[in-house]
Amino acid sequence: MLLSVILMAVATFLLNLPMGYWRQGVRKFSWQWIVAIHAMVPVIILLRHLMHIGFAWWTFLITIPCYFGGQFVGARLRRRGQ
C-alpha cells in the first residue's frame, strides 16, 4: 500500500509539471489558468481508484504537496526558460 501511495505521489508530481508550466504562461484567474490548476484532479482520482489507494486521510498528506509541488516546479521551469 505504501509503495502504491509513493508511486501515485510521484505520478501526481510529474503530471502537474506541464500544467504548472502552462499555468505560468497564461493570465492569472483566466479560464486557462483555472483549467491548468484543476485539469489533473480527475486524473489523480482515477489513479487512486486504479491503484486501489482509496481516500484515507493520511494519503492526502503525501499527495497534496506533490500536486502543488509539480505546479510550482513547472511554473519555475517556465520562468527560468524565459
PyMOL commands that set and color helices and strands:
alter all, ss='L'
color gray80, all
select helices_A, chain A and resi 2-24+31-38+40-50+57-81
alter helices_A, ss='H'
color red, helices_A
deselect
rebuild
show_as cartoon
